[in-house]
Amino acid sequence: MGKSVRLYWGYIAVAALIVAWSQRWSLPILVVLSVAVSAYASFQVPVWCGAVNRDGRTYCRNNAYGILMGCRNRQHRWQKMKMIVLRSKAADFSRAVFPTATEKFNAFLAVGGLLSAIAAVIVPVMTGG
């Protein structure tokens, strides 16, 4: 039980974030939950590595943590981050980060958490509340 909570706590944070928005909780809580969800999906959620192997055609299937990070292989650790910067590698990046529906869902969580954090700051400013 303890290991699964440690591995998947971000999904609990997602549920709490949904409740926080629907119940209009305070701004600091919304921001903290939003950042936690984005950080979890980007750097801690259990996924496949997805880095390009040496043959250039296949992708690494080792376990990794976070949609932006690689596996235990040193070369894979920052390969995805480098693919973000190198525009010519955009297609490789999308195949590496989003190989399965699970990774697509986790990427959606990361982007959703960031948008939620931005909205948590902007909405009170725009509404004067």
N, C-alpha and C positions, 0 to 999 in steps of 0.2 A: 504494500500500500504506500509506504513512504517513498519508494523509488518512483512510482508512477506519478505521484503528486509532484515530486521534484522535477520530473521530465515534462509534465503537461500542465503546470500551474498557469501557463499563459492562456489556456482555454477558459480557466476559471476567471482570469482577469478580463477576457473578452465578454463573458456573461455579465460580470460586474459592470463593465463599461456600458453595455446595452441597458442594464437596469439604471445606471447612473444618468444616462441621457434621457431615458423615459420618465424618470422621477425628478429630473432637473436638480441633481445634486450640485454641490458647490463647485466653483471653478477649480480650486486646487485638486480636488478629488478627480475631476474629469481629466485634467492635464496629467496627473500622476498615472492614472489607469491607461490613458492613451499612450503615453511614452512607454509604459511597461509592456503593453501589447506589441508595439512596434519593435522594441528591443528584443522581446522574446522571439518573435517571428524572424527577425533578422539574424540573431546571434545564438539562439538556444534551442529552438524547436528541432526535434530529431528528424532528419531527412537523409536522403542519399547525397553523396558528395556532388556528382554531376560535372566535375571538372573534365576537360578534354584529355583523353589518354594520349600517349606518345604516338600512336598510329594516326591521330588526327581525325578519326572517324567515329570512335566509340567514346562513351562517357563513363567515368568512374562510378561504380556502384557501391563503394564503401559507405559506411555510416558516417554521418557528419552532424554537426549541430548548427542550425541557423541557415537560412536560405542564401546568405551572403558568404558563408565560410566553407572551407574545404575540409577534407578528411585528415587522417593522421599523416599522410604523405606531405612532406615539406613543400613540394612544388605545387600542390593543390591548394594549400592554405589561403593564398592570396590571388589565385588565378581568376576567380570570379570577380574580385574587386578590380583587378587589372582590366578585365573585359568590359567593365562599365566605362572606364576612362577611354579605352581605345574604341573609337566609333566604328572602325572597320570590323570589329568583332561583335557587333550588336546581335547578329543572328546566332552566333555561338553562345553568347550570354543568355539569350532567351531559351535556347535549347538546354543549356546547362542548369539554369536556375529553375526552369519550369518543365522538367521532363515528365512529370506525372500530375494527376489531378490534386494530389496531396500538396505538392509544392506550389501549385497555382493557388490553392486555397490559403496556404501560409503566406504567400506573397500578397494576396488580397488582404489578409489580416495586417501585415506590416504597413501597407499603404493606407488601409482604413484607420489604423491607429495614429498614423501621422496626420491624416486629414482630420481626425477627431481632435487631436491636440491643437491643431491650427484653429478649428472651429470653436473649441472651448475658449480660446483667447479672443477671437474676432467677434463672435456672437454677442458677448456682453458689451463690447465696445460699441458695436453697431446699434444695439438696442438700448444702450444707456443703463444697463442693469448690471 
